[in-house]
Amino acid sequence: MDGSSSHLAAFITAYTFVAQAYDEIPDLLMAALGQMANAAVMNFPKLSTYARIECTIAIERLLVMLFYKGEGVLKGFFDKLGRFLAIDQLAALSSLFIQALIS
């Protein structure tokens, strides 16, 4: 994997903090978050072990933030993410997120 993905988790985390500051997350910011999460998921097998862990934590923080913003915000994110990911990948991602919230 080239160096372009090595800082992906840091960008997701930074954009998550920016989005958290808004009462209503702008569409452009939501699209950027979706594209970065998509890049992390699609390149996950190619990432180093360290980058995998960092991306997983960053995406989890993103999803938790969206969850606390409201069900509609989280659902909108999954709808947009679903355009990029295959349905089975999206279903697996959402079930992992729900399991993380329950535990």
Secondary structure, DSSP 8 states (H G I E B T S, - for coil): --GGGTTHHHHHHHHHHHHHH-SS--HHHHHHHHHHHHHHHHTGGGS-HHHHHHHHHHHHHHHHHHHHH-HHHHHHHHHHHHHHS-HHHHHHHHHHHHHHHH-
